[in-house]
Amino acid sequence: MKRKDFLKSGALGMGAIIGFSSLISSCKKDEEPGDGSCAETPSETKGPFPIKTPAELVKENITSDRTGVPVIIEITIHNTNNLCNPLPNVLVDVWHCDKDGYYSQYGGTREQAVDYTSVNFLRGRQTTDGNGTVRFISIYPGWYQGRAPHIHVEVLTTSGKSLLVTQIAFPEDVSKTVYSSDYYKDHGQADTSNTSDSIFRDSLNDELAVVTGNLTDGYTISHTIKVDA
């Protein structure tokens, strides 16, 4: 199945997500090269805008009313305590800003002037499948001052114990292409590179995603996260 058709189905089916699980099972998984190591992915801060109600946001399509270049976020969890085998049946929470750098569930403050406290866009939770993988439909994240573009991730057991909080970075050439497109051009290019970012500059090799696709068909963001479970 083509990425374009998959994203189109998700966008048109926001009110009918019932068939989403069967749809994604037919999509080809983008392969991500590994370095053969089995070290835990670096832990990072949740940031100032973590999910307030993750249990209420169990969904594959986290786009809501946000506009932007469509993406599939594909995250695979491996267990460093089990020879780095895939880890099924754990919770994966994701959250990121919209094309203009704003987060839902927050706002009206010095950190974020625009008030989005009453909405829940670009936040979601899924449970890993037998291959340790979750997938979300979203948009390519924007950026805000002082940070490179990123996605936040927390991995938890089904009982709610946090196994790891981390972040995902993107190749800068892809971000530059996206931010030159119609959706993003008014906001401009990111002001912070991956290597100068306070989070990624000492851990980029472990937190940089593989991003495939294009502006016409959309992108797939693929990343493997290793936790000690």
N, C-alpha and C positions, 0 to 999 in steps of 0.2 A: 504493500500500500504506500502511495506517495505521501510525503510529509504534507504537501499542500492540501490533499483531499482530507487527511486526518484533521488538520487544523480547521479546515472549512466546516467539517462535520461538527467539531466541538463548538465553533462559534455559532453555528445555526441551531445547535441543540442545547443551548443554555437552560432551556426549560424542560428538556427531555434527556437527561444524562443517563437514563436507565441502560441504554445500549453502549455506553462508553467503554465499560470493562471489556466487553467482547470485541469492540473495535480496536483497542490498543493492543490486544493480544495478537492481532494479525500484523501489526506494524513491525518492520525489521528493526532490531536493536542496533544502534550505532555502536561500533566497537571502540573501546577506549584503551589505548596502549598503557601498560603498566610497567613499573620499574623492577618488579619482582620482589619488592620488599614487603614486609608485613608489619610495618610500624603504624601505630595509631595516628589518624589524621589530627593535625594540631587543633587544640581547643581555642576558641575565640570568644569574645564578648557577645552577649545577645544584642548589644547596642541599646540605644535609648528607646527603641520602639518594638519590643517583643510582643508576640501574640498574647492577648489577654484572655481569650476564650477558645483555646485550640480544640477542645472536645466538641464545640459547637460548629466547627468549620471542617467537618469531614467531607471532602469533595475533591473531585479531580480537576474540575474547571474552576480556577480561582480568579478569572479575568474580571468578573462582575461587569461594571459599566466602563472600565478603563479602556482606552484606545492605545494602539501601538503596534509594533511589528510582532506577529504571533510567534510563540515558541512552545515547544514541548520541553519540559524540564524532566530529565530522566536521571534519577539518583539510585545507585546501587550500594547497599550496605554490606560490608564484609566484617567478619568476626576475627580479630587478632588472637583471640583465645581459643580459636578452633582452626588453626592453619590457614587463616584468611579465607575460609569458605563463606559463601553467601549467607546472610543472616535473615531468615524469614520471620514474619510475625512480630516485627517491631514497628513502632510508630515513627513517622517522619513528618515533622512540622516544617513548613517553609513560609517565608515572608520576605517581601521586597517592596521597594518604592515604585511609584508609577513613572510615566515618561517624564514628568516634571520634577521628580525627586521627592514626592510626598508619600507618606504612609497613612494607611487607614488606622482607625481606632485611636488616633492622637490628633493634636492640633490646638490652635488657640493659645499657644504658649510661645515663649522665646525661642525654643528649639524648632518649632514648626508653626508658623503664623496661621496658615490655612487650617481651618477646623474640620477634620474628618473623624471626629470621635464617634459618630453614630453609624459609621459604615465599616465594612469588613473586606474591602477589595484586596486582592493579591496576597491572600493568606489562606493556608489550607493544611489539612492533615490527611495522610494516607498510611495504610499498613503494608509493609513489604510483602511481596508475593514469594513463591517458592524459590525464586532466583535472587531474592533479596532486593528487589527493585520496586520503586514507586515511580509514577509518572503524573505530571500535572500539565494542564493547558494554561498558558498565561501569556503575557507580553514581555518583550525584552525590557529589563529594568532600565530606568533612567539613572540619573546620578544627582548628587547634591554636594555642596561645597565641602572640600577637604577629604572626600572619600572617592576611591575608585569604584566603578560600578560593581555591584555584588548582590548575592542572594544569601539570606540567613537560613541556617538549617539547625534543627535540634532533633536528635535521635533519642527515643525513649522506649522503655519496656511497656508492655500493655498495662502494667500496674502503675505506670506514671513515673518510674525512676529514670532520671536523665542519664543517658550514656555518653552523650557528647553534644556540645554546642560548637558550631563551626560556621565558616562562611565560604562562598564560592566566588572566585574571580573569573573574568572572561578575557580572551585574547583581545588586545587593544585594537588590532586591525579590524576585527569584527565590530567592536563598539563604535569605532570611528565611522564605519560604513552605515551602521544603524542610525547614529546620531546626525548623519547628513541627510537622512530621509525626511519625507514630508511631516511625519508625526513628530519628529524630535528636533527638527532644525531650529525652531524658535528658541529652544532651550540651550542649543549650542553643544560644543564638545566638552567632555569631562575635564575638570581642572586639575585632577590628580591622577597620576599614572599608577600602574600596579606596583612598580618598584619604589615609588615614593609614598605609597599608602601606608599608614601606621599599622594596619593589620597584615597586609600581604607582603611587605618588603622582606620579612625574614622567613616566610613560609610559602612563597608563591608556587614552588614546584609541587607542593602537596595540595594546593587549593585552586589551581587553575583548571577550569573545565575544558573539555573538548567541545567546540561549537561547530556544527555543520549546517549547511543550507544557504539560503540567500534571501534577499528582500522580497522577491516575488512569491516564493513558496513557503517562507517562514524558516525558522531555525530550530534545531534540536540542541539543547544544552545537556551534555552527558558528563556525569561525574561519579567517581567511586569514593565512598567515605568508609574508613576503617575504624571500628570501635572495639573496645575491650569489653566484651559481654560475657 
